[in-house]
Amino acid sequence: MKLKTFILPIFFFTASGIFAQSGVKPNTFKKLLKNINPTTLQKDLNIIASDAMAGRDTGSEGQKKAGLYLISRYEQMQIPHPPLAESYFQYIPAAFMQRPYSPKMKDSENIWAFIEGTDLKDEIVVISAHYDHVGTKNEEIYNGADDNGSGTAALLSIAQTFQNAKKMGLGPRRSILFLHVTAEEYGLHGSRYYAENPLYPLRNTVADVNIDMIGRIDDAHIKESKPYVYVVGSDRLSTELHKINEEMNTKFIKMNLDYKYNDKNDPEQIYYRSDHYNFAKKNIPSIFYFNGTHADYHLPGDTVDKINFKYLSTRAQLAFATAWEIANRAERIKVDVVE
């Protein structure tokens, strides 16, 4: 895909810029970003992708253990479940996920946590990552450290950073729904369930920032010294979302942004294969961060020791920065692209 070129607006730090709106100075924001670091990410990922979770197959005991760990972390961070919900769980019946071509499904759960916004709290920014993987096959555990332990750990660190900002008096203007979805591996069922049974009206949902596999380096970038990330879907519905991501990367992160999988002629059709798509189908601007596939994709070799935590933290920082800007700008981002 030929990348569109945008001229950065000279008013980026004026009244319409993030810092005038949220009250945070650039140096303070850079300090916030350091909350997302290899040490914290590795600590969480070592547990999420451990053998004790037995590959986190949808509805399995291992996945439920992983879910309880996520809840314990949100409780530790003092981030509650959404006030409209009775718990951290959104239950999903097996019948909703069952398909003729899939194995017999089990009941499962999405897990959600919530930071209420300030003056624009009725508008919701969703940050999503699936926490399921493919389980155990022939008595061999498929740990799923990259897919999607990496995104799951990143979501926890992003939540902690928003919470730290709130404790500093810099809480987001819009509310943030941290959404760990289930059954992605069987057909994006967890995100589809939320999109069809939303806790908050979809008309109030501003965007979805989705994180799925951000801990490895693919063959196309193995010889590069600078971190990269594939950006998928950012311009499919909203030119503003695309610009925000590029601006935040230019100012704070400085990664190479690769748009290969955003090409509408992408033979792998990656745009349709992660959880952001169920939000995009509902006309909600969505962006998906991805490191590309690798030799251990959906194999037992997808283990924590192969994660590049520097790249993981840098990519998670960009997801946070983009979500921060979406949550704090004066006007909600607009849907202005018709495919």
Backbone torsions as a table, in degrees:
resi	resn	phi	psi	omega
1	MET	NA	132.0	175.5
2	LYS	-77.7	123.2	-175.3
3	LEU	-74.0	132.3	174.8
4	LYS	-69.5	145.5	178.9
5	THR	-103.8	129.8	178.9
6	PHE	-121.4	141.3	174.9
7	ILE	-90.6	124.9	-178.3
8	LEU	-66.6	131.7	-178.2
9	PRO	-68.7	140.6	-177.2
10	ILE	-71.2	-13.0	-178.6
11	PHE	-94.2	20.5	-173.6
12	PHE	-55.9	-32.0	-179.2
13	PHE	-111.1	21.6	175.4
14	THR	-95.7	-155.1	-173.3
15	ALA	-58.8	-26.7	-179.6
16	SER	-93.6	3.0	-179.8
17	GLY	-90.4	167.2	-171.6
18	ILE	-65.9	-37.1	-170.5
19	PHE	-75.6	-33.1	175.5
20	ALA	-66.9	-31.8	-176.0
21	GLN	-82.2	-41.7	-172.9
22	SER	-97.2	-6.5	177.5
23	GLY	78.9	12.1	-179.2
24	VAL	-106.3	136.1	178.3
25	LYS	-86.3	156.0	-178.3
26	PRO	-53.2	-42.4	-179.3
27	ASN	-66.6	-35.9	176.3
28	THR	-66.5	-40.2	178.8
29	PHE	-63.2	-40.4	177.8
30	LYS	-62.0	-36.4	176.7
31	LYS	-67.3	-38.5	176.5
32	LEU	-59.8	-41.7	-179.3
33	LEU	-58.7	-29.7	-178.2
34	LYS	-70.2	-12.3	172.3
35	ASN	-63.7	-24.6	178.1
36	ILE	-95.4	100.4	-171.1
37	ASN	-141.4	160.9	-177.3
38	PRO	-56.5	-35.3	-175.9
39	THR	-63.2	-50.7	-179.9
40	THR	-66.3	-42.4	-179.9
41	LEU	-61.4	-42.9	-179.2
42	GLN	-66.5	-39.0	179.2
43	LYS	-59.5	-45.7	179.3
44	ASP	-69.9	-43.2	-175.8
45	LEU	-67.1	-33.5	176.7
46	ASN	-57.8	-30.4	179.2
47	ILE	-88.1	-46.8	-176.8
48	ILE	-59.6	-39.3	-176.6
49	ALA	-104.9	23.4	179.7
50	SER	-78.3	163.8	177.2
51	ASP	-61.1	-27.3	-179.0
52	ALA	-61.1	-24.6	-179.9
53	MET	-88.4	-5.1	171.9
54	ALA	49.7	35.7	175.1
55	GLY	83.8	-0.7	170.7
56	ARG	54.8	39.3	177.2
57	ASP	-61.7	144.0	-175.2
58	THR	-53.5	123.3	177.2
59	GLY	80.3	-0.7	-177.6
60	SER	-80.1	165.5	176.5
61	GLU	-60.4	-38.6	-180.0
62	GLY	-63.6	-41.3	178.0
63	GLN	-66.2	-39.6	179.8
64	LYS	-65.0	-35.1	174.4
65	LYS	-62.9	-42.6	178.9
66	ALA	-62.8	-40.8	178.6
67	GLY	-62.3	-41.7	178.5
68	LEU	-65.6	-34.4	176.4
69	TYR	-64.5	-43.7	178.7
70	LEU	-59.2	-43.8	179.4
71	ILE	-62.8	-41.7	179.5
72	SER	-61.4	-35.8	178.2
73	ARG	-68.5	-41.4	177.9
74	TYR	-65.4	-38.5	176.4
75	GLU	-64.0	-40.5	177.3
76	GLN	-61.6	-38.1	179.9
77	MET	-80.3	-5.9	-177.8
78	GLN	62.0	38.7	173.6
79	ILE	-105.5	115.6	-173.9
80	PRO	-79.6	168.4	166.9
81	HIS	-71.9	162.5	-179.7
82	PRO	-56.6	140.0	-177.1
83	PRO	-64.1	-22.4	177.5
84	LEU	-80.2	-9.7	-179.2
85	ALA	-103.0	156.1	179.8
86	GLU	-84.6	-17.5	-177.1
87	SER	-159.4	-173.5	176.7
88	TYR	-78.4	-4.7	-175.6
89	PHE	-100.5	138.4	161.6
90	GLN	-112.0	105.3	-174.7
91	TYR	-73.0	141.0	-179.8
92	ILE	-128.3	117.1	-178.9
93	PRO	-70.2	147.4	-179.5
94	ALA	-56.6	-36.4	-177.3
95	ALA	-59.8	-31.7	179.7
96	PHE	-66.0	-32.1	-175.5
97	MET	-94.9	-13.2	-173.3
98	GLN	-69.8	132.5	176.0
99	ARG	-132.3	153.3	-178.5
100	PRO	-56.3	-31.7	-175.7
101	TYR	-91.1	-5.3	-176.3
102	SER	-98.7	158.4	173.9
103	PRO	-66.3	172.7	179.4
104	LYS	-64.0	119.4	-176.0
105	MET	-83.3	158.6	175.9
106	LYS	-118.6	154.2	173.6
107	ASP	-54.2	145.6	-179.9
108	SER	-146.5	-173.8	-174.8
109	GLU	-144.5	136.9	157.1
110	ASN	-79.6	155.1	176.6
111	ILE	-123.3	132.3	-177.3
112	TRP	-132.8	150.1	173.8
113	ALA	-138.6	166.9	-165.1
114	PHE	-150.8	132.4	168.3
115	ILE	-116.9	117.5	-177.4
116	GLU	-73.3	139.7	178.4
117	GLY	-78.7	-178.5	-178.9
118	THR	-98.2	-101.6	-172.6
119	ASP	-76.9	-15.2	179.8
120	LEU	-119.8	36.8	-169.9
121	LYS	-65.6	-19.2	-180.0
122	ASP	-78.5	-10.1	174.8
123	GLU	-95.3	139.6	-169.7
124	ILE	-119.4	132.0	168.9
125	VAL	-107.1	121.9	178.0
126	VAL	-95.4	132.0	170.3
127	ILE	-118.1	121.0	-168.4
128	SER	-124.8	153.2	172.4
129	ALA	-160.8	138.3	176.9
130	HIS	-85.0	142.0	-177.1
131	TYR	-110.5	0.1	175.8
132	ASP	-83.8	162.4	170.1
133	HIS	-143.4	-155.1	-169.5
134	VAL	-102.0	1.4	171.0
135	GLY	84.8	-141.4	-177.0
136	THR	-120.9	134.1	179.3
137	LYS	-131.3	130.1	-179.1
138	ASN	51.5	42.5	177.9
139	GLU	63.7	17.8	177.0
140	GLU	-112.5	130.9	-176.4
141	ILE	-83.9	130.6	173.7
142	TYR	-100.7	94.9	-168.1
143	ASN	-68.6	-28.0	177.9
144	GLY	61.0	47.0	-179.5
145	ALA	-65.8	-44.0	176.9
146	ASP	-81.8	-42.3	-174.8
147	ASP	-109.0	95.0	-8.2
148	ASN	-124.9	44.9	173.2
149	GLY	-57.9	-35.0	-178.9
150	SER	-62.7	-46.3	178.9
151	GLY	-67.9	-34.5	179.6
152	THR	-66.2	-45.9	176.9
153	ALA	-64.5	-39.3	178.6
154	ALA	-61.3	-41.1	-179.2
155	LEU	-63.0	-38.5	176.0
156	LEU	-62.0	-44.2	-179.5
157	SER	-67.3	-37.1	177.0
158	ILE	-64.0	-42.8	178.1
159	ALA	-61.4	-43.7	179.1
160	GLN	-60.9	-37.5	-178.3
161	THR	-70.0	-40.9	173.9
162	PHE	-61.7	-39.7	-179.9
163	GLN	-67.7	-39.9	177.0
164	ASN	-61.9	-40.6	177.7
165	ALA	-62.3	-41.4	179.6
166	LYS	-62.0	-40.8	179.0
167	LYS	-64.4	-23.8	177.2
168	MET	-86.3	3.9	-176.9
169	GLY	83.0	18.9	-177.4
170	LEU	-120.1	39.7	179.1
171	GLY	-62.4	151.5	-177.4
172	PRO	-66.0	148.4	178.5
173	ARG	-69.8	-42.2	175.9
174	ARG	-94.4	156.2	179.1
175	SER	-76.9	149.4	-179.3
176	ILE	-115.6	125.1	173.7
177	LEU	-106.2	113.1	176.5
178	PHE	-88.8	115.7	-168.8
179	LEU	-122.7	108.1	173.9
180	HIS	-94.2	111.1	-173.6
181	VAL	-99.3	153.7	-179.0
182	THR	-104.3	170.6	169.3
183	ALA	56.6	28.0	173.9
184	GLU	-63.1	-39.1	-174.7
185	GLU	-67.2	-18.2	-179.6
186	TYR	-101.0	5.1	177.9
187	GLY	131.2	32.3	176.5
188	LEU	59.4	35.0	-171.8
189	HIS	-70.4	-37.3	-177.7
190	GLY	-64.6	-44.8	178.0
191	SER	-69.5	-34.4	176.8
192	ARG	-64.4	-39.6	178.8
193	TYR	-62.9	-44.9	179.0
194	TYR	-62.9	-43.6	-178.1
195	ALA	-62.9	-29.3	179.1
196	GLU	-92.5	-16.3	179.1
197	ASN	-134.6	60.0	-173.1
198	PRO	-70.3	143.0	175.1
199	LEU	-72.2	-36.8	177.2
200	TYR	-116.6	142.6	-175.2
201	PRO	-54.4	136.3	179.9
202	LEU	-62.6	-26.6	178.1
203	ARG	-65.1	-20.3	178.2
204	ASN	-97.9	-0.5	-179.3
205	THR	-88.3	116.4	-170.7
206	VAL	-80.3	-40.7	-175.4
207	ALA	-166.9	161.7	169.1
208	ASP	-121.1	126.2	173.6
209	VAL	-106.7	111.3	-171.0
210	ASN	-112.3	137.8	-175.5
211	ILE	-126.5	118.3	-175.9
212	ASP	-146.7	104.3	-179.7
213	MET	71.2	87.8	179.2
214	ILE	-132.4	24.0	-174.4
215	GLY	-112.6	0.2	-175.5
216	ARG	-125.9	176.4	176.6
217	ILE	-119.8	127.4	180.0
218	ASP	-86.4	171.4	-175.2
219	ASP	-60.9	-31.9	-177.0
220	ALA	-66.9	-20.4	-175.4
221	HIS	-121.4	8.0	-171.0
222	ILE	-62.9	-27.2	-177.2
223	LYS	-94.3	0.6	-178.9
224	GLU	-87.8	145.3	179.7
225	SER	-93.0	-17.7	-176.6
226	LYS	-98.1	135.4	177.6
227	PRO	-58.1	150.7	179.6
228	TYR	-137.9	167.5	168.9
229	VAL	-153.7	143.5	171.3
230	TYR	-80.8	132.0	177.3
231	VAL	-111.4	123.8	-174.1
232	VAL	-126.2	129.6	170.5
233	GLY	87.9	-4.6	-171.6
234	SER	-61.9	-30.2	-177.3
235	ASP	-107.4	9.5	-175.5
236	ARG	-72.4	-30.7	-178.3
237	LEU	-124.3	-25.4	-172.7
238	SER	-142.5	118.6	174.4
239	THR	-67.5	-29.0	178.6
240	GLU	-63.8	-42.6	179.7
241	LEU	-60.5	-42.7	178.5
242	HIS	-61.5	-46.0	-179.5
243	LYS	-64.8	-41.5	179.9
244	ILE	-58.1	-48.9	-178.2
245	ASN	-60.8	-42.8	179.8
246	GLU	-67.1	-40.5	-179.6
247	GLU	-65.5	-44.2	-179.6
248	MET	-66.4	-36.5	177.0
249	ASN	-65.4	-45.0	-179.1
250	THR	-62.3	-41.6	-175.1
251	LYS	-77.1	-39.2	-168.4
252	PHE	-121.0	-32.8	-167.9
253	ILE	-105.0	-47.6	175.8
254	LYS	64.2	43.9	171.9
255	MET	-90.0	163.2	167.0
256	ASN	-79.6	124.1	177.4
257	LEU	-97.3	119.4	-176.4
258	ASP	-107.7	125.8	-176.5
259	TYR	-106.5	19.0	-177.7
260	LYS	-52.4	-47.9	-174.3
261	TYR	-83.7	-0.9	174.3
262	ASN	-87.7	-7.6	177.9
263	ASP	-62.9	128.6	179.9
264	LYS	-63.9	-17.7	177.0
265	ASN	-98.9	13.5	177.8
266	ASP	-54.7	119.0	-177.0
267	PRO	-64.0	-24.5	179.6
268	GLU	-85.9	-12.8	178.1
269	GLN	51.4	47.3	-177.6
270	ILE	-60.8	-31.1	-178.4
271	TYR	-54.7	-31.4	-175.4
272	TYR	-95.3	7.1	-167.8
273	ARG	-116.1	14.4	171.8
274	SER	-138.8	174.9	-163.3
275	ASP	-69.7	-20.0	176.2
276	HIS	-57.5	-28.4	-172.7
277	TYR	-63.5	-32.9	179.3
278	ASN	-70.2	-22.0	171.8
279	PHE	-81.3	-42.2	179.3
280	ALA	-60.1	-36.8	178.0
281	LYS	-60.6	-26.1	178.3
282	LYS	-92.9	13.5	176.7
283	ASN	70.3	30.2	176.9
284	ILE	-102.6	120.6	179.1
285	PRO	-53.0	132.5	-172.5
286	SER	-140.6	143.4	177.6
287	ILE	-131.8	140.7	-174.9
288	PHE	-127.1	124.1	176.7
289	TYR	-100.7	137.9	-167.2
290	PHE	-155.5	140.9	177.2
291	ASN	-97.2	-0.7	-175.2
292	GLY	89.7	165.0	179.4
293	THR	-82.6	168.3	-178.8
294	HIS	-152.6	178.2	-173.1
295	ALA	-63.6	-21.1	-178.1
296	ASP	-99.2	9.5	-179.0
297	TYR	-60.1	121.0	-179.8
298	HIS	58.5	33.5	176.9
299	LEU	-130.6	164.7	-177.9
300	PRO	-62.3	-18.4	-178.2
301	GLY	-76.0	-1.1	179.0
302	ASP	-81.1	79.6	-173.1
303	THR	-119.6	164.8	-173.0
304	VAL	-62.5	-34.2	-176.2
305	ASP	-64.0	-15.2	-179.7
306	LYS	-99.0	3.3	179.2
307	ILE	-78.7	137.2	172.3
308	ASN	-95.6	100.2	-172.1
309	PHE	-72.7	-24.3	173.9
310	LYS	-64.2	-48.0	179.4
311	TYR	-65.3	-41.3	179.7
312	LEU	-59.2	-46.0	-178.2
313	SER	-68.4	-38.4	179.7
314	THR	-64.4	-42.7	178.8
315	ARG	-66.4	-40.6	178.1
316	ALA	-65.0	-35.4	176.7
317	GLN	-62.1	-39.8	178.7
318	LEU	-66.7	-40.9	177.2
319	ALA	-60.2	-42.7	177.1
320	PHE	-62.7	-47.7	-176.1
321	ALA	-60.7	-41.3	178.8
322	THR	-66.7	-44.4	178.1
323	ALA	-63.0	-38.2	179.1
324	TRP	-59.1	-47.5	-178.5
325	GLU	-65.4	-41.9	177.8
326	ILE	-60.1	-40.3	-176.0
327	ALA	-74.2	-22.2	-170.5
328	ASN	-114.1	-7.5	-178.9
329	ARG	-71.7	158.8	-173.7
330	ALA	-65.3	-43.5	-178.9
331	GLU	-109.7	140.7	175.9
332	ARG	-64.4	147.4	-179.6
333	ILE	-65.0	147.8	-173.4
334	LYS	-101.7	148.2	168.0
335	VAL	-83.8	111.7	-175.2
336	ASP	-134.3	15.3	178.3
337	VAL	-121.7	130.3	177.0
338	VAL	-117.1	118.8	-179.5
339	GLU	-82.8	NA	NA
